[in-house]
């Protein structure tokens, strides 16, 4: 029953039906989110996060549990994330004592506008003295049950970039009377690619361009849309400054006006290095050598407090966001076992990172 963005009534109802019988406090810190808090009377809390939203994709799998909502699909494994956290809730409910209070976060809008940021703005993590936050993402290309991650930068920060070029229209027979927004835009794009070709620290690409109204008229307006992915804030600032400077040169050359706007975006997902080392000593993680240019709004949590995000192998090769994405459900047992192992973090471990 996949649902989109923040419109998750059936999903929320199902999760509530699983949690209502458990000895935990349940509330909605933000629109379409749920928090479940198991209080073991400790002075700190460990948080565990699952995203809930699906994607606007029509599923093509021929399976018994295929999507019943036409045009909507859990093509990114969020159904698996919820299943693991609900099973972990059952385990938390069975504990008589625990070294840590436990906070489970079920959040909307990971695929769209960043439901994690809204939860962070409530100061919930700080109010509950949360020492660390953990998350799992199902990951194609890894063997079933393998859990992999790295310290430091795991996933990129992102911004969508919009460049508008305003000129003036003229018939091509009198092109000297116009200000060619299409020519200016294409040169601007080429110049940006020459100055920022991309490397291991960032990726800058444009995938949309729209301009003009007729083949025999100088275009008065062009719009270019692209995406920046980055790991380091100084790199992001340098690229933004560079695009502004290049735009000014093109403005002067073509007598056009260029405006750049950015989406809010997600910050880079940076795994806490010492937390990674502590967990690495508890659970057999596969250590990755480098991050990737995908994004996840778990980065908002990890920006607030020490965080650790890991990938859980699906045992299959179907890519994320594919209309036939699927996973071997045996892999969920490994994710649950990993969550359980985190509860053995010692007070000494917590004091060093908190």
JONORMO-V355860 format. One record per pair of residues at least 12 apart in sequence whose C-alpha atoms are under 10 Angstrom apart, sorted by sequence separation. I is the first residue (numbers start at 0). J is the second residue. If there is no record, write none. Layout:
i,j
I,J
I,J
This chain:
i,j
23,35
24,36
25,37
34,46
35,47
56,68
57,69
58,70
106,118
135,147
166,178
167,179
168,180
191,203
192,204
209,221
210,222
227,239
246,258
313,325
314,326
315,327
0,13
22,35
23,36
24,37
34,47
55,68
56,69
57,70
58,71
59,72
88,101
135,148
165,178
166,179
167,180
191,204
192,205
208,221
209,222
210,223
246,259
295,308
313,326
314,327
21,35
22,36
23,37
24,38
34,48
55,69
56,70
57,71
58,72
88,102
104,118
165,179
166,180
208,222
209,223
243,257
312,326
313,327
314,328
22,37
23,38
55,70
56,71
57,72
58,73
88,103
164,179
165,180
166,181
207,222
208,223
209,224
243,258
312,327
313,328
314,329
18,34
19,35
21,37
22,38
54,70
55,71
56,72
57,73
58,74
87,103
164,180
165,181
188,204
207,223
208,224
243,259
313,329
314,330
18,35
54,71
55,72
56,73
57,74
163,180
164,181
166,183
188,205
206,223
207,224
208,225
242,259
313,330
15,33
32,50
53,71
54,72
55,73
56,74
85,103
164,182
165,183
205,223
206,224
207,225
312,330
313,331
14,33
32,51
52,71
53,72
54,73
55,74
84,103
164,183
165,184
205,224
206,225
311,330
312,331
11,31
15,35
31,51
52,72
53,73
54,74
84,104
85,105
164,184
188,208
204,224
205,225
206,226
239,259
311,331
10,31
11,32
52,73
53,74
54,75
84,105
163,184
204,225
205,226
269,290
312,333
11,33
51,73
52,74
53,75
102,124
162,184
203,225
204,226
205,227
239,261
268,290
311,333
312,334
7,30
8,31
52,75
53,76
54,77
81,104
164,187
185,208
203,226
204,227
286,309
287,310
311,334
6,30
7,31
52,76
53,77
81,105
184,208
202,226
203,227
204,228
285,309
310,334
5,30
6,31
7,32
50,75
51,76
52,77
53,78
80,105
81,106
102,127
162,187
184,209
202,227
203,228
267,292
268,293
284,309
285,310
309,334
5,31
50,76
51,77
52,78
101,127
162,188
184,210
201,227
202,228
203,229
267,293
268,294
284,310
311,337
4,31
5,32
50,77
51,78
100,127
102,129
181,208
201,228
202,229
267,294
268,295
284,311
49,77
50,78
51,79
100,128
101,129
104,132
181,209
182,210
200,228
201,229
202,230
266,294
267,295
268,296
269,297
270,298
49,78
50,79
51,80
100,129
103,132
181,210
200,229
201,230
265,294
266,295
267,296
268,297
269,298
278,307
49,79
50,80
51,81
99,129
100,130
102,132
103,133
104,134
180,210
181,211
197,227
199,229
200,230
201,231
264,294
265,295
266,296
267,297
268,298
269,299
271,301
275,305
49,80
50,81
99,130
180,211
197,228
198,229
199,230
200,231
265,296
266,297
267,298
268,299
269,300
270,301
271,302
274,305
275,306
48,80
49,81
77,109
179,211
197,229
264,296
265,297
266,298
267,299
268,300
269,301
270,302
273,305
274,306
275,307
48,81
49,82
201,234
265,298
266,299
268,301
269,302
271,304
272,305
274,307
275,308
49,83
200,234
201,235
227,261
232,266
265,299
267,301
268,302
271,305
272,306
273,307
275,309
49,84
75,110
182,217
183,218
188,223
200,235
203,238
220,255
222,257
224,259
226,261
231,266
232,267
266,301
267,302
270,305
271,306
272,307
48,84
49,85
181,217
182,218
184,220
185,221
187,223
219,255
220,256
221,257
222,258
223,259
224,260
225,261
226,262
228,264
230,266
231,267
266,302
269,305
270,306
271,307
14,51
47,84
179,216
180,217
181,218
183,220
184,221
201,238
220,257
224,261
227,264
228,265
229,266
230,267
269,306
270,307
271,308
179,217
180,218
181,219
183,221
184,222
185,223
226,264
228,266
229,267
230,268
231,269
268,306
269,307
270,308
177,216
178,217
179,218
180,219
181,220
182,221
184,223
228,267
230,269
268,307
269,308
270,309
11,51
47,87
177,217
178,218
179,219
180,220
181,221
268,308
10,51
174,215
176,217
177,218
178,219
179,220
180,221
181,222
10,52
174,216
175,217
177,219
178,220
179,221
180,222
160,203
168,211
170,213
171,214
172,215
173,216
174,217
195,238
7,51
157,201
159,203
160,204
161,205
168,212
170,214
171,215
172,216
173,217
194,238
7,52
155,200
156,201
157,202
158,203
159,204
160,205
163,208
170,215
171,216
172,217
5,51
6,52
7,53
155,201
157,203
159,205
161,207
162,208
163,209
164,210
169,215
170,216
171,217
195,241
4,51
5,52
155,202
161,208
163,210
169,216
170,217
171,218
191,238
194,241
195,242
305,352
3,51
4,52
168,216
169,217
170,218
194,242
304,352
305,353
2,51
3,52
4,53
168,217
169,218
304,353
1,51
2,52
3,53
4,54
84,134
167,217
168,218
169,219
191,241
1,52
2,53
3,54
4,55
37,88
84,135
166,217
167,218
168,219
191,242
194,245
1,53
2,54
3,55
36,88
39,91
83,135
166,218
167,219
168,220
190,242
0,53
1,54
2,55
35,88
45,98
46,99
52,105
165,218
166,219
167,220
284,337
1,55
37,91
44,98
45,99
46,100
47,101
48,102
49,103
50,104
51,105
52,106
53,107
80,134
164,218
165,219
166,220
188,242
191,245
282,336
283,337
36,91
37,92
39,94
41,96
43,98
44,99
45,100
46,101
47,102
48,103
49,104
50,105
51,106
52,107
53,108
80,135
164,219
165,220
166,221
187,242
190,245
191,246
282,337
39,95
40,96
41,97
42,98
43,99
44,100
45,101
46,102
47,103
48,104
49,105
50,106
51,107
52,108
53,109
54,110
79,135
80,136
164,220
165,221
190,246
281,337
282,338
37,94
39,96
40,97
41,98
42,99
43,100
44,101
45,102
46,103
47,104
48,105
49,106
50,107
51,108
52,109
53,110
54,111
79,136
80,137
163,220
164,221
165,222
188,245
38,96
39,97
40,98
41,99
42,100
43,101
44,102
45,103
46,104
47,105
48,106
49,107
50,108
51,109
52,110
53,111
77,135
79,137
163,221
164,222
187,245
188,246
282,340
38,97
39,98
40,99
41,100
50,109
51,110
52,111
77,136
78,137
162,221
163,222
164,223
187,246
190,249
278,337
281,340
282,341
37,97
39,99
40,100
41,101
49,109
50,110
76,136
77,137
162,222
163,223
186,246
187,247
230,290
281,341
38,99
39,100
75,136
76,137
161,222
162,223
163,224
187,248
230,291
37,99
38,100
39,101
52,114
75,137
76,138
161,223
162,224
184,246
187,249
229,291
230,292
278,340
281,343
37,100
38,101
51,114
75,138
76,139
160,223
161,224
162,225
183,246
186,249
187,250
228,291
229,292
278,341
281,344
0,64
1,65
2,66
36,100
37,101
38,102
50,114
75,139
160,224
161,225
228,292
229,293
277,341
280,344
0,65
1,66
23,88
36,101
37,102
50,115
159,224
160,225
161,226
184,249
227,292
228,293
229,294
278,343
0,66
1,67
2,68
22,88
35,101
36,102
37,103
159,225
160,226
183,249
184,250
228,294
278,344
0,67
1,68
14,81
18,85
21,88
22,89
35,102
36,103
48,115
158,225
159,226
160,227
182,249
183,250
277,344
0,68
1,69
2,70
3,71
10,78
14,82
17,85
21,89
23,91
34,102
35,103
36,104
158,226
159,227
277,345
0,69
1,70
2,71
3,72
17,86
20,89
22,91
23,92
34,103
35,104
157,226
158,227
159,228
183,252
184,253
1,71
2,72
3,73
15,85
18,88
21,91
22,92
33,103
34,104
35,105
157,227
158,228
180,250
183,253
187,257
274,344
278,348
0,71
1,72
2,73
10,81
14,85
17,88
18,89
21,92
22,93
33,104
34,105
156,227
157,228
158,229
182,253
183,254
184,255
277,348
0,72
1,73
17,89
20,92
21,93
32,104
33,105
34,106
155,227
156,228
157,229
183,255
277,349
0,73
1,74
32,105
33,106
155,228
156,229
157,230
180,253
183,256
184,257
18,92
31,105
32,106
33,107
154,228
155,229
156,230
179,253
180,254
183,257
274,348
277,351
31,106
32,107
154,229
155,230
156,231
178,253
179,254
180,255
273,348
274,349
277,352
1,77
28,104
30,106
31,107
32,108
154,230
155,231
156,232
177,253
178,254
179,255
180,256
1,78
25,102
27,104
29,106
30,107
31,108
152,229
153,230
158,235
177,254
178,255
180,257
274,351
0,78
23,101
24,102
25,103
27,105
28,106
29,107
46,124
152,230
157,235
178,256
273,351
274,352
23,102
27,106
45,124
151,230
152,231
156,235
160,239
273,352
274,353
23,103
44,124
162,242
272,352
44,125
46,127
271,352
32,114
43,125
44,126
45,127
164,246
31,114
32,115
43,126
44,127
45,128
46,129
30,114
34,118
43,127
44,128
45,129
46,130
47,131
48,132
49,133
50,134
162,246
166,250
29,114
32,117
33,118
42,127
43,128
44,129
45,130
46,131
47,132
48,133
49,134
50,135
164,249
165,250
29,115
32,118
42,128
43,129
44,130
45,131
46,132
47,133
48,134
49,135
50,136
164,250
30,117
41,128
42,129
43,130
44,131
45,132
46,133
47,134
48,135
49,136
166,253
167,254
29,117
30,118
42,130
43,131
44,132
45,133
46,134
47,135
166,254
167,255
28,117
29,118
34,123
165,254
166,255
28,118
29,119
165,255
166,256
199,289
200,290
201,291
202,292
14,105
27,118
28,119
29,120
36,127
164,255
165,256
166,257
199,290
200,291
201,292
28,120
29,121
164,256
165,257
199,291
200,292
28,121
163,256
164,257
165,258
199,292
11,105
28,122
163,257
164,258
11,106
28,123
162,257
163,258
164,259
11,107
162,258
163,259
161,258
162,259
163,260
161,259
162,260
160,259
161,260
162,261
7,107
160,260
161,261
5,106
6,107
7,108
159,260
160,261
161,262
4,106
5,107
6,108
158,260
159,261
160,262
4,107
5,108
158,261
159,262
160,263
3,107
4,108
5,109
157,261
158,262
159,263
160,264
2,107
3,108
4,109
157,262
158,263
159,264
3,109
4,110
5,111
157,263
158,264
3,110
4,111
5,112
157,264
158,265
3,111
4,112
156,264
157,265
158,266
4,113
5,114
156,265
157,266
4,114
155,265
156,266
157,267
155,266
156,267
154,266
155,267
156,268
154,267
155,268
156,269
153,267
154,268
155,269
152,267
153,268
154,269
151,267
152,268
153,269
154,270
151,268
152,269
153,270
151,269
152,270
150,269
151,270
152,271
149,269
150,270
151,271
152,272
149,270
150,271
151,272
148,270
149,271
150,272
151,273
149,272
150,273
150,274
151,275
150,275
149,275
150,276
148,275
149,276
150,279
149,279
148,279
153,287
149,284
153,288
154,289
155,290
157,292
146,282
147,283
148,284
149,285
150,286
153,289
154,290
155,291
156,292
157,293
133,270
146,283
147,284
148,285
149,286
150,287
152,289
153,290
154,291
155,292
156,293
157,294
145,283
146,284
147,285
148,286
149,287
150,288
151,289
152,290
153,291
154,292
155,293
156,294
157,295
145,284
146,285
147,286
148,287
149,288
150,289
151,290
152,291
153,292
154,293
155,294
156,295
131,271
145,285
146,286
147,287
148,288
149,289
150,290
153,293
154,294
155,295
156,296
148,289
149,290
153,294
154,295
132,274
148,290
153,295
154,296
156,298
131,274
154,297
155,298
154,298
153,298
116,265
112,262
113,263
115,265
112,263
113,264
112,264
113,265
111,264
112,265
153,307
154,308
153,308
151,307
153,309
150,307
149,307
150,308
136,295
148,307
149,308
148,308
149,309
147,308
148,309
149,310
135,297
147,309
148,310
134,297
146,309
147,310
148,311
133,297
145,309
146,310
147,311
132,297
145,310
146,311
147,312
134,300
144,310
145,311
146,312
133,300
134,301
144,311
145,312
146,313
132,300
133,301
143,311
144,312
145,313
131,300
132,301
141,310
142,311
143,312
144,313
145,314
131,301
141,311
142,312
143,313
144,314
132,303
138,309
139,310
140,311
141,312
142,313
143,314
131,303
132,304
133,305
134,306
135,307
136,308
137,309
138,310
139,311
140,312
141,313
142,314
143,315
131,304
132,305
133,306
134,307
135,308
136,309
137,310
138,311
139,312
140,313
141,314
142,315
129,303
130,304
131,305
132,306
133,307
134,308
135,309
136,310
137,311
138,312
139,313
140,314
141,315
142,316
129,304
130,305
131,306
132,307
133,308
134,309
135,310
136,311
137,312
138,313
139,314
140,315
141,316
124,300
128,304
129,305
130,306
131,307
132,308
133,309
134,310
135,311
136,312
137,313
138,314
139,315
140,316
136,313
137,314
138,315
139,316
140,317
125,303
138,316
139,317
140,318
120,299
124,303
125,304
138,317
139,318
115,295
116,296
119,299
124,304
138,318
139,319
115,296
116,297
118,299
119,300
122,303
138,319
113,295
114,296
115,297
116,298
117,299
118,300
137,319
113,296
114,297
115,298
116,299
119,302
120,303
143,326
144,327
110,294
112,296
113,297
115,299
116,300
119,303
143,327
144,328
146,330
109,294
110,295
111,296
113,298
114,299
115,300
119,304
139,324
142,327
143,328
144,329
145,330
109,295
110,296
113,299
139,325
143,329
144,330
109,296
116,303
139,326
143,330
144,331
146,333
108,296
109,297
137,325
138,326
142,330
143,331
144,332
145,333
146,334
137,326
144,333
145,334
143,333
144,334
146,337
137,330
137,331
137,334
136,334
135,334
134,334
135,335
135,337
135,338
134,338
133,338
133,341
131,349
130,349
130,350
130,351
131,352
130,352
131,353
130,353
129,353
128,353
80,311
76,313
101,342
99,341
100,342
74,317
75,318
76,319
99,342
74,318
75,319
76,320
98,342
99,343
74,319
75,320
86,331
90,335
97,342
98,343
99,344
50,296
73,319
74,320
75,321
79,325
86,332
97,343
98,344
99,345
50,297
73,320
74,321
75,322
79,326
83,330
84,331
87,334
88,335
98,345
99,346
49,297
72,320
73,321
74,322
76,324
83,331
87,335
90,338
91,339
98,346
48,297
72,321
73,322
74,323
75,324
76,325
79,328
82,331
83,332
86,335
87,336
90,339
72,322
73,323
74,324
75,325
76,326
83,333
84,334
85,335
87,337
99,349
71,322
72,323
73,324
74,325
79,330
80,331
83,334
84,335
87,338
91,342
48,300
70,322
72,324
73,325
79,331
83,335
87,339
82,335
83,336
46,300
80,334
84,338
79,334
80,335
83,338
65,323
47,306
46,306
47,307
48,308
65,325
59,321
60,322
61,323
58,321
59,322
60,323
62,325
56,320
57,321
58,322
59,323
60,324
55,320
56,321
57,322
58,323
59,324
60,325
54,320
56,322
57,323
58,324
53,320
54,321
55,322
56,323
54,322
47,338
45,341
45,342
45,344
43,346
45,349
44,349
43,349
43,350
43,353
